[in-house]
Amino acid sequence: MTAAQVPTWPILTIPGVPRGGTVSDIVGLANAAAESDGNPPLSEQTLVNLRMAHAHPGQLLVFATYASDSSSDGQNEELAGVAVVSLPRSPDENGVLELVVRPTYRNQGVGTSLIKAIQAEDLPELRAWSHGNHAAAVELASNAGYMPVRELWRMRQTRAALEQSVLKRAAPDVVLPPRVILRTFRPGQDEEAWLRANAAAFAHHAEQGATTLEDFQARMAEDWFEPEGLILAVREEDDHVLGFHWTKVHPRSGSHPAIGEVYVVGVTPEAQGMGLGKALTVAGIEHLHSKGLQAIMLYVDGDNTAAASLYRALGFTRWDVDVMYAPGVEPENL
């Protein structure tokens, strides 16, 4: 099929708050793509935004196209492709685009039709994530005039790799600074303290540092959340939070086994240089391995050489990569 023969799909634009059925359709499509590709096509933040759209009615713009379900004699329609644009909450942020096409409708012009509909909206400073950066996504981005501007690595570690790692052999136990202890998060008591620590630790990182109580509660409501998986480092004398390691367990999905994740590790500026980040990282990894998981993953920016070096010393190796694209921008940090 030539470019001129690629069909154009009708695109439904859904501003504001997607209907509950639409959100369910999007989650089902994302699950089908993840099973086929081995990568979740939509970030957790995007899924949270969809579920919380009622609280931020102007934050989302959804582009969708449906096709008749051949298994039901054309009586039902299924979501063939969707693009979700999370619009910026503040002037110093960029809008973020994520797009996914159902495996059975790929190479039929769905992605191209979605991109054209988005470009017709003339959304300024829009960035797009390609999770796994598969060849089809690279081609679609290039054809749309998007260039790569950021790499986010996925790194993976097994229990055997941890036991043989440089840091584990050198320091087999978690070593904490004086008068600092670790404890688990207490729902209903620690939310505000965690928010303050998170904001301080990620003051340079708008996406994470701007987390609100509403955002935090939305994640706590997710099926995967467990208080014991959020480890806090506190001052022994006053319980002041100095840092934290929030872990996550992705349950088994189809042929993909359960896997743990180093979700967020944060250390407040006042506790920098005390070795607390390393201690929290190791403590969280030990917690995940204690649950019987065979592998743990994490995300790290490709240009964060210090963090990548620490993770390599703990037995992590580069596993996959997500790439962020921006329209008409020369590559940066690649």
Contacts in CASP RR format, 6 or more apart in sequence:
PFRMAT RR
TARGET T0000
AUTHOR 0000-0000-0000
METHOD contacts of the structure
MODEL  1
MTAAQVPTWPILTIPGVPRGGTVSDIVGLANAAAESDGNPPLSEQTLVNL
RMAHAHPGQLLVFATYASDSSSDGQNEELAGVAVVSLPRSPDENGVLELV
VRPTYRNQGVGTSLIKAIQAEDLPELRAWSHGNHAAAVELASNAGYMPVR
ELWRMRQTRAALEQSVLKRAAPDVVLPPRVILRTFRPGQDEEAWLRANAA
AFAHHAEQGATTLEDFQARMAEDWFEPEGLILAVREEDDHVLGFHWTKVH
PRSGSHPAIGEVYVVGVTPEAQGMGLGKALTVAGIEHLHSKGLQAIMLYV
DGDNTAAASLYRALGFTRWDVDVMYAPGVEPENL
1 107 0 8 1.000
6 108 0 8 1.000
6 109 0 8 1.000
6 112 0 8 1.000
7 108 0 8 1.000
7 109 0 8 1.000
8 109 0 8 1.000
8 113 0 8 1.000
8 116 0 8 1.000
9 65 0 8 1.000
9 67 0 8 1.000
9 80 0 8 1.000
9 108 0 8 1.000
9 109 0 8 1.000
9 110 0 8 1.000
9 113 0 8 1.000
9 114 0 8 1.000
10 65 0 8 1.000
10 113 0 8 1.000
11 63 0 8 1.000
11 64 0 8 1.000
11 65 0 8 1.000
11 113 0 8 1.000
11 114 0 8 1.000
11 117 0 8 1.000
12 63 0 8 1.000
12 64 0 8 1.000
12 65 0 8 1.000
12 66 0 8 1.000
13 61 0 8 1.000
13 62 0 8 1.000
13 63 0 8 1.000
13 117 0 8 1.000
13 121 0 8 1.000
14 22 0 8 1.000
14 61 0 8 1.000
14 62 0 8 1.000
14 63 0 8 1.000
14 64 0 8 1.000
15 58 0 8 1.000
15 60 0 8 1.000
15 61 0 8 1.000
15 62 0 8 1.000
16 53 0 8 1.000
16 57 0 8 1.000
16 58 0 8 1.000
16 59 0 8 1.000
16 60 0 8 1.000
16 61 0 8 1.000
17 53 0 8 1.000
17 54 0 8 1.000
17 57 0 8 1.000
17 60 0 8 1.000
18 26 0 8 1.000
18 50 0 8 1.000
18 53 0 8 1.000
18 60 0 8 1.000
18 62 0 8 1.000
22 62 0 8 1.000
22 64 0 8 1.000
23 50 0 8 1.000
23 51 0 8 1.000
23 53 0 8 1.000
25 64 0 8 1.000
25 78 0 8 1.000
25 79 0 8 1.000
25 82 0 8 1.000
26 42 0 8 1.000
26 50 0 8 1.000
26 62 0 8 1.000
26 64 0 8 1.000
26 79 0 8 1.000
26 82 0 8 1.000
26 84 0 8 1.000
27 47 0 8 1.000
27 50 0 8 1.000
28 79 0 8 1.000
29 79 0 8 1.000
29 81 0 8 1.000
29 82 0 8 1.000
29 100 0 8 1.000
29 102 0 8 1.000
30 40 0 8 1.000
30 41 0 8 1.000
30 42 0 8 1.000
30 47 0 8 1.000
30 100 0 8 1.000
31 253 0 8 1.000
32 102 0 8 1.000
32 103 0 8 1.000
33 41 0 8 1.000
33 100 0 8 1.000
33 101 0 8 1.000
33 102 0 8 1.000
33 103 0 8 1.000
34 40 0 8 1.000
34 41 0 8 1.000
34 253 0 8 1.000
34 256 0 8 1.000
35 253 0 8 1.000
35 254 0 8 1.000
35 255 0 8 1.000
35 256 0 8 1.000
36 103 0 8 1.000
37 103 0 8 1.000
37 132 0 8 1.000
37 134 0 8 1.000
38 256 0 8 1.000
39 131 0 8 1.000
39 132 0 8 1.000
39 134 0 8 1.000
39 320 0 8 1.000
39 322 0 8 1.000
40 131 0 8 1.000
41 98 0 8 1.000
41 99 0 8 1.000
41 100 0 8 1.000
41 131 0 8 1.000
42 84 0 8 1.000
42 98 0 8 1.000
42 100 0 8 1.000
42 131 0 8 1.000
43 98 0 8 1.000
43 129 0 8 1.000
43 131 0 8 1.000
45 86 0 8 1.000
45 207 0 8 1.000
46 84 0 8 1.000
46 86 0 8 1.000
46 96 0 8 1.000
46 98 0 8 1.000
48 215 0 8 1.000
48 218 0 8 1.000
48 219 0 8 1.000
48 222 0 8 1.000
49 56 0 8 1.000
49 59 0 8 1.000
49 60 0 8 1.000
49 84 0 8 1.000
49 86 0 8 1.000
50 60 0 8 1.000
50 84 0 8 1.000
51 218 0 8 1.000
52 214 0 8 1.000
52 215 0 8 1.000
52 218 0 8 1.000
53 59 0 8 1.000
53 60 0 8 1.000
55 214 0 8 1.000
56 89 0 8 1.000
58 87 0 8 1.000
59 86 0 8 1.000
59 87 0 8 1.000
59 89 0 8 1.000
60 84 0 8 1.000
60 85 0 8 1.000
60 86 0 8 1.000
60 87 0 8 1.000
61 84 0 8 1.000
61 85 0 8 1.000
61 87 0 8 1.000
61 121 0 8 1.000
61 123 0 8 1.000
62 82 0 8 1.000
62 83 0 8 1.000
62 84 0 8 1.000
62 85 0 8 1.000
63 82 0 8 1.000
63 83 0 8 1.000
63 84 0 8 1.000
63 85 0 8 1.000
63 114 0 8 1.000
63 117 0 8 1.000
63 118 0 8 1.000
64 79 0 8 1.000
64 81 0 8 1.000
64 82 0 8 1.000
64 83 0 8 1.000
65 79 0 8 1.000
65 80 0 8 1.000
65 81 0 8 1.000
65 82 0 8 1.000
65 110 0 8 1.000
65 113 0 8 1.000
65 114 0 8 1.000
66 77 0 8 1.000
66 78 0 8 1.000
66 79 0 8 1.000
66 80 0 8 1.000
67 77 0 8 1.000
67 78 0 8 1.000
67 80 0 8 1.000
67 105 0 8 1.000
68 74 0 8 1.000
68 76 0 8 1.000
68 77 0 8 1.000
68 78 0 8 1.000
69 75 0 8 1.000
69 76 0 8 1.000
69 77 0 8 1.000
69 78 0 8 1.000
78 102 0 8 1.000
79 102 0 8 1.000
80 101 0 8 1.000
80 102 0 8 1.000
80 105 0 8 1.000
80 110 0 8 1.000
81 99 0 8 1.000
81 100 0 8 1.000
81 101 0 8 1.000
81 102 0 8 1.000
81 105 0 8 1.000
81 110 0 8 1.000
81 111 0 8 1.000
81 114 0 8 1.000
82 99 0 8 1.000
82 100 0 8 1.000
82 114 0 8 1.000
83 97 0 8 1.000
83 98 0 8 1.000
83 99 0 8 1.000
83 100 0 8 1.000
83 111 0 8 1.000
83 114 0 8 1.000
83 115 0 8 1.000
83 117 0 8 1.000
83 118 0 8 1.000
84 97 0 8 1.000
84 98 0 8 1.000
84 99 0 8 1.000
85 95 0 8 1.000
85 96 0 8 1.000
85 97 0 8 1.000
85 118 0 8 1.000
85 123 0 8 1.000
85 126 0 8 1.000
86 95 0 8 1.000
86 96 0 8 1.000
87 95 0 8 1.000
87 123 0 8 1.000
88 94 0 8 1.000
88 95 0 8 1.000
88 125 0 8 1.000
89 210 0 8 1.000
90 206 0 8 1.000
90 210 0 8 1.000
92 206 0 8 1.000
93 206 0 8 1.000
93 207 0 8 1.000
94 125 0 8 1.000
94 126 0 8 1.000
94 127 0 8 1.000
94 326 0 8 1.000
95 123 0 8 1.000
95 125 0 8 1.000
95 126 0 8 1.000
95 127 0 8 1.000
96 126 0 8 1.000
96 127 0 8 1.000
96 128 0 8 1.000
96 129 0 8 1.000
97 118 0 8 1.000
97 126 0 8 1.000
97 127 0 8 1.000
97 128 0 8 1.000
97 129 0 8 1.000
98 128 0 8 1.000
98 129 0 8 1.000
98 131 0 8 1.000
99 111 0 8 1.000
99 114 0 8 1.000
99 115 0 8 1.000
99 128 0 8 1.000
99 140 0 8 1.000
101 110 0 8 1.000
101 111 0 8 1.000
101 114 0 8 1.000
102 110 0 8 1.000
106 136 0 8 1.000
107 136 0 8 1.000
111 140 0 8 1.000
112 140 0 8 1.000
112 143 0 8 1.000
115 140 0 8 1.000
115 143 0 8 1.000
115 144 0 8 1.000
118 126 0 8 1.000
119 144 0 8 1.000
125 326 0 8 1.000
126 326 0 8 1.000
126 327 0 8 1.000
127 149 0 8 1.000
127 324 0 8 1.000
127 325 0 8 1.000
127 326 0 8 1.000
128 141 0 8 1.000
128 146 0 8 1.000
128 324 0 8 1.000
128 325 0 8 1.000
128 326 0 8 1.000
129 322 0 8 1.000
129 323 0 8 1.000
129 324 0 8 1.000
129 325 0 8 1.000
130 137 0 8 1.000
130 138 0 8 1.000
130 141 0 8 1.000
130 322 0 8 1.000
130 323 0 8 1.000
130 324 0 8 1.000
130 325 0 8 1.000
131 322 0 8 1.000
132 320 0 8 1.000
132 321 0 8 1.000
132 322 0 8 1.000
132 323 0 8 1.000
133 321 0 8 1.000
133 322 0 8 1.000
133 323 0 8 1.000
141 147 0 8 1.000
141 148 0 8 1.000
141 325 0 8 1.000
144 327 0 8 1.000
145 327 0 8 1.000
145 328 0 8 1.000
146 325 0 8 1.000
146 326 0 8 1.000
146 327 0 8 1.000
146 328 0 8 1.000
147 325 0 8 1.000
147 326 0 8 1.000
147 327 0 8 1.000
147 328 0 8 1.000
147 329 0 8 1.000
147 330 0 8 1.000
147 331 0 8 1.000
148 323 0 8 1.000
148 324 0 8 1.000
148 325 0 8 1.000
148 331 0 8 1.000
148 334 0 8 1.000
149 324 0 8 1.000
149 325 0 8 1.000
149 326 0 8 1.000
149 329 0 8 1.000
149 331 0 8 1.000
149 332 0 8 1.000
149 333 0 8 1.000
149 334 0 8 1.000
150 301 0 8 1.000
150 323 0 8 1.000
150 324 0 8 1.000
150 332 0 8 1.000
150 333 0 8 1.000
151 301 0 8 1.000
151 302 0 8 1.000
151 303 0 8 1.000
151 321 0 8 1.000
151 322 0 8 1.000
151 323 0 8 1.000
151 324 0 8 1.000
151 333 0 8 1.000
151 334 0 8 1.000
152 299 0 8 1.000
152 300 0 8 1.000
152 301 0 8 1.000
152 302 0 8 1.000
152 321 0 8 1.000
152 322 0 8 1.000
152 323 0 8 1.000
152 324 0 8 1.000
153 299 0 8 1.000
153 300 0 8 1.000
153 301 0 8 1.000
153 302 0 8 1.000
153 308 0 8 1.000
153 318 0 8 1.000
153 319 0 8 1.000
153 320 0 8 1.000
153 321 0 8 1.000
154 297 0 8 1.000
154 298 0 8 1.000
154 299 0 8 1.000
154 318 0 8 1.000
154 319 0 8 1.000
154 320 0 8 1.000
154 321 0 8 1.000
154 322 0 8 1.000
155 297 0 8 1.000
155 298 0 8 1.000
155 299 0 8 1.000
155 300 0 8 1.000
155 308 0 8 1.000
155 311 0 8 1.000
155 312 0 8 1.000
155 316 0 8 1.000
155 317 0 8 1.000
155 318 0 8 1.000
155 319 0 8 1.000
156 295 0 8 1.000
156 296 0 8 1.000
156 297 0 8 1.000
156 316 0 8 1.000
156 317 0 8 1.000
156 319 0 8 1.000
157 165 0 8 1.000
157 285 0 8 1.000
157 295 0 8 1.000
157 296 0 8 1.000
157 297 0 8 1.000
157 311 0 8 1.000
157 314 0 8 1.000
157 315 0 8 1.000
157 316 0 8 1.000
157 317 0 8 1.000
158 294 0 8 1.000
158 295 0 8 1.000
158 296 0 8 1.000
159 289 0 8 1.000
159 294 0 8 1.000
161 315 0 8 1.000
161 316 0 8 1.000
161 317 0 8 1.000
162 168 0 8 1.000
162 285 0 8 1.000
162 289 0 8 1.000
162 314 0 8 1.000
162 315 0 8 1.000
164 315 0 8 1.000
165 313 0 8 1.000
165 314 0 8 1.000
165 315 0 8 1.000
166 313 0 8 1.000
166 314 0 8 1.000
166 315 0 8 1.000
167 278 0 8 1.000
167 282 0 8 1.000
167 310 0 8 1.000
167 313 0 8 1.000
167 314 0 8 1.000
168 282 0 8 1.000
168 314 0 8 1.000
168 315 0 8 1.000
174 182 0 8 1.000
174 279 0 8 1.000
174 282 0 8 1.000
174 283 0 8 1.000
174 286 0 8 1.000
175 279 0 8 1.000
176 182 0 8 1.000
176 233 0 8 1.000
176 276 0 8 1.000
176 279 0 8 1.000
177 271 0 8 1.000
177 274 0 8 1.000
177 275 0 8 1.000
177 276 0 8 1.000
177 279 0 8 1.000
179 235 0 8 1.000
179 236 0 8 1.000
179 237 0 8 1.000
180 233 0 8 1.000
180 234 0 8 1.000
180 235 0 8 1.000
180 236 0 8 1.000
180 242 0 8 1.000
180 271 0 8 1.000
180 274 0 8 1.000
180 276 0 8 1.000
181 233 0 8 1.000
181 234 0 8 1.000
181 236 0 8 1.000
182 231 0 8 1.000
182 232 0 8 1.000
182 233 0 8 1.000
182 234 0 8 1.000
182 279 0 8 1.000
182 280 0 8 1.000
182 283 0 8 1.000
183 231 0 8 1.000
183 232 0 8 1.000
183 234 0 8 1.000
184 227 0 8 1.000
184 228 0 8 1.000
184 229 0 8 1.000
184 230 0 8 1.000
184 231 0 8 1.000
184 232 0 8 1.000
185 194 0 8 1.000
185 227 0 8 1.000
185 228 0 8 1.000
185 229 0 8 1.000
185 230 0 8 1.000
185 231 0 8 1.000
185 232 0 8 1.000
185 244 0 8 1.000
186 227 0 8 1.000
187 220 0 8 1.000
187 227 0 8 1.000
190 232 0 8 1.000
190 241 0 8 1.000
191 213 0 8 1.000
191 216 0 8 1.000
191 217 0 8 1.000
192 213 0 8 1.000
193 240 0 8 1.000
193 241 0 8 1.000
194 216 0 8 1.000
194 230 0 8 1.000
194 232 0 8 1.000
194 241 0 8 1.000
194 244 0 8 1.000
195 211 0 8 1.000
195 212 0 8 1.000
195 213 0 8 1.000
195 216 0 8 1.000
196 241 0 8 1.000
197 241 0 8 1.000
197 242 0 8 1.000
197 243 0 8 1.000
197 244 0 8 1.000
197 266 0 8 1.000
197 268 0 8 1.000
198 208 0 8 1.000
198 209 0 8 1.000
198 211 0 8 1.000
198 244 0 8 1.000
198 264 0 8 1.000
198 266 0 8 1.000
199 209 0 8 1.000
199 210 0 8 1.000
199 211 0 8 1.000
200 268 0 8 1.000
200 269 0 8 1.000
200 270 0 8 1.000
201 209 0 8 1.000
201 243 0 8 1.000
201 266 0 8 1.000
201 267 0 8 1.000
201 268 0 8 1.000
201 269 0 8 1.000
202 208 0 8 1.000
202 209 0 8 1.000
202 266 0 8 1.000
203 209 0 8 1.000
203 269 0 8 1.000
208 264 0 8 1.000
219 225 0 8 1.000
223 251 0 8 1.000
224 248 0 8 1.000
224 249 0 8 1.000
224 250 0 8 1.000
224 251 0 8 1.000
226 249 0 8 1.000
228 287 0 8 1.000
229 246 0 8 1.000
229 247 0 8 1.000
229 248 0 8 1.000
229 284 0 8 1.000
229 287 0 8 1.000
230 244 0 8 1.000
230 245 0 8 1.000
230 246 0 8 1.000
230 247 0 8 1.000
231 244 0 8 1.000
231 245 0 8 1.000
231 246 0 8 1.000
231 247 0 8 1.000
231 280 0 8 1.000
231 283 0 8 1.000
231 284 0 8 1.000
231 287 0 8 1.000
232 241 0 8 1.000
232 243 0 8 1.000
232 244 0 8 1.000
233 241 0 8 1.000
233 242 0 8 1.000
233 243 0 8 1.000
233 244 0 8 1.000
233 267 0 8 1.000
233 271 0 8 1.000
233 276 0 8 1.000
233 279 0 8 1.000
233 280 0 8 1.000
234 240 0 8 1.000
234 241 0 8 1.000
234 242 0 8 1.000
235 242 0 8 1.000
241 268 0 8 1.000
242 267 0 8 1.000
242 268 0 8 1.000
242 270 0 8 1.000
242 271 0 8 1.000
242 276 0 8 1.000
243 266 0 8 1.000
243 267 0 8 1.000
243 268 0 8 1.000
243 271 0 8 1.000
243 276 0 8 1.000
243 277 0 8 1.000
243 280 0 8 1.000
244 264 0 8 1.000
244 265 0 8 1.000
244 266 0 8 1.000
244 280 0 8 1.000
245 262 0 8 1.000
245 264 0 8 1.000
245 265 0 8 1.000
245 266 0 8 1.000
245 277 0 8 1.000
245 280 0 8 1.000
245 281 0 8 1.000
245 283 0 8 1.000
245 284 0 8 1.000
246 263 0 8 1.000
246 264 0 8 1.000
246 265 0 8 1.000
247 260 0 8 1.000
247 261 0 8 1.000
247 262 0 8 1.000
247 263 0 8 1.000
247 284 0 8 1.000
247 287 0 8 1.000
247 288 0 8 1.000
248 260 0 8 1.000
248 261 0 8 1.000
248 263 0 8 1.000
249 258 0 8 1.000
249 259 0 8 1.000
249 260 0 8 1.000
249 261 0 8 1.000
249 288 0 8 1.000
249 291 0 8 1.000
249 293 0 8 1.000
250 258 0 8 1.000
250 259 0 8 1.000
250 260 0 8 1.000
250 261 0 8 1.000
251 258 0 8 1.000
252 258 0 8 1.000
257 294 0 8 1.000
257 295 0 8 1.000
258 293 0 8 1.000
259 293 0 8 1.000
259 294 0 8 1.000
259 295 0 8 1.000
259 296 0 8 1.000
259 297 0 8 1.000
260 288 0 8 1.000
260 293 0 8 1.000
260 295 0 8 1.000
260 296 0 8 1.000
260 297 0 8 1.000
261 288 0 8 1.000
261 296 0 8 1.000
261 297 0 8 1.000
261 298 0 8 1.000
262 281 0 8 1.000
262 284 0 8 1.000
262 285 0 8 1.000
262 288 0 8 1.000
262 296 0 8 1.000
262 297 0 8 1.000
262 298 0 8 1.000
265 277 0 8 1.000
265 280 0 8 1.000
265 281 0 8 1.000
266 277 0 8 1.000
266 280 0 8 1.000
267 276 0 8 1.000
267 277 0 8 1.000
267 280 0 8 1.000
278 310 0 8 1.000
281 310 0 8 1.000
281 314 0 8 1.000
282 314 0 8 1.000
285 296 0 8 1.000
285 314 0 8 1.000
288 296 0 8 1.000
289 296 0 8 1.000
296 316 0 8 1.000
297 319 0 8 1.000
298 311 0 8 1.000
298 316 0 8 1.000
299 322 0 8 1.000
300 307 0 8 1.000
300 308 0 8 1.000
300 311 0 8 1.000
301 307 0 8 1.000
301 333 0 8 1.000
302 308 0 8 1.000
302 333 0 8 1.000
303 333 0 8 1.000
END
